[in-house]
Amino acid sequence: MAKDVKSKVKKMICPACGVEMNYHADKIDYTAALTHPDKMDPDLGGMLEEVHTCPKCGGTEVRMAI
């Protein structure tokens, strides 16, 4: 994710402990066509998602990328 776009993304809060999570990567969910066909990017063949981890409890969360 580009730095200017990343800085505009809403911070993710860990649902387990309430700490701000760290953004780690974008990934393509290729099963998106099955679960969310309207969200699928035809150029990628899936849905782009952000992966975040919690520095306190180690939890991992994924959400749809902007």
Order of alpha helices (4+ residues) and beta strands (2+ residues): alpha-beta-alpha-beta-beta
